[in-house]
Amino acid sequence: MEKSLILAWILVLGMAMAATPCRGYYSIAKPYVPAPKKVTNLHFFLHDTMSGKNPSAVVVARPNMTTAPNNSFGTVVATDDLITVSPDVMSKVIGNAQGLWVMTDQHVFGLTVYMDLGFTAGEFNGSSISIFSRNLVTDTERELAVVGGRGKFRMAQGYAQLKTYFANFTSGNAIVEYKVTVIY
């Protein structure tokens, strides 16, 4: 009885694993034709504020010890910075830059930026672009990679050219001009 039960299970499992012929699932598929790509150029200002009663960037982790001469290597900062149409913080707010930047350079003031630039006004309201790149803050002009997006910027790629408009290294406050080319 036990041997016949085992034999029955082997037959059931064998039948369940038997290959069934494909019924043309792939034969009727149409070839993928991507939609034409769009290119959009954006220009805005990011306000990074680490001082005052309501900072938009705060240190969330700091190493116990470091060998960096500036003593900031390994510091992690969380951000929820305003994005405006001009360098004036009172100008029209068009979104927020939320993410992290990490002090990842032991020799110069360099960050690695992980940020989602979410737009809350205008044509791109509800859409965002994602940036993941190295940012050498001491360089006058620098370039960051756009690695993705959502909403109208789904599957985005491109680059952001940054230029420091204002920086106070004592308080940690900065205003950075962004000129972004997005391909989506």
Secondary structure in CASP SS format (residue, H / E / C, confidence):
PFRMAT SS
TARGET T0000
AUTHOR 0000-0000-0000
METHOD secondary structure of the structure
MODEL  1
M C 1.00
E H 1.00
K H 1.00
S H 1.00
L H 1.00
I H 1.00
L H 1.00
A H 1.00
W H 1.00
I H 1.00
L H 1.00
V H 1.00
L H 1.00
G H 1.00
M H 1.00
A H 1.00
M H 1.00
A C 1.00
A C 1.00
T C 1.00
P C 1.00
C C 1.00
R C 1.00
G C 1.00
Y C 1.00
Y C 1.00
S C 1.00
I C 1.00
A C 1.00
K C 1.00
P C 1.00
Y C 1.00
V C 1.00
P C 1.00
A C 1.00
P C 1.00
K C 1.00
K C 1.00
V E 1.00
T E 1.00
N E 1.00
L E 1.00
H E 1.00
F E 1.00
F E 1.00
L E 1.00
H E 1.00
D E 1.00
T C 1.00
M C 1.00
S C 1.00
G C 1.00
K C 1.00
N C 1.00
P C 1.00
S C 1.00
A E 1.00
V E 1.00
V E 1.00
V E 1.00
A E 1.00
R C 1.00
P C 1.00
N C 1.00
M C 1.00
T C 1.00
T C 1.00
A C 1.00
P C 1.00
N C 1.00
N C 1.00
S C 1.00
F C 1.00
G C 1.00
T C 1.00
V E 1.00
V E 1.00
A E 1.00
T E 1.00
D E 1.00
D E 1.00
L E 1.00
I E 1.00
T E 1.00
V C 1.00
S C 1.00
P C 1.00
D C 1.00
V C 1.00
M C 1.00
S C 1.00
K C 1.00
V E 1.00
I E 1.00
G E 1.00
N E 1.00
A E 1.00
Q E 1.00
G E 1.00
L E 1.00
W E 1.00
V E 1.00
M E 1.00
T C 1.00
D C 1.00
Q C 1.00
H C 1.00
V C 1.00
F C 1.00
G E 1.00
L E 1.00
T E 1.00
V E 1.00
Y E 1.00
M E 1.00
D E 1.00
L E 1.00
G E 1.00
F E 1.00
T C 1.00
A C 1.00
G H 1.00
E H 1.00
F H 1.00
N C 1.00
G C 1.00
S C 1.00
S E 1.00
I E 1.00
S E 1.00
I E 1.00
F E 1.00
S E 1.00
R E 1.00
N E 1.00
L E 1.00
V C 1.00
T C 1.00
D C 1.00
T C 1.00
E E 1.00
R E 1.00
E E 1.00
L E 1.00
A E 1.00
V E 1.00
V E 1.00
G E 1.00
G E 1.00
R E 1.00
G H 1.00
K H 1.00
F H 1.00
R C 1.00
M C 1.00
A C 1.00
Q E 1.00
G E 1.00
Y E 1.00
A E 1.00
Q E 1.00
L E 1.00
K E 1.00
T E 1.00
Y E 1.00
F E 1.00
A E 1.00
N E 1.00
F C 1.00
T C 1.00
S C 1.00
G C 1.00
N E 1.00
A E 1.00
I E 1.00
V E 1.00
E E 1.00
Y E 1.00
K E 1.00
V E 1.00
T E 1.00
V E 1.00
I E 1.00
Y C 1.00
END
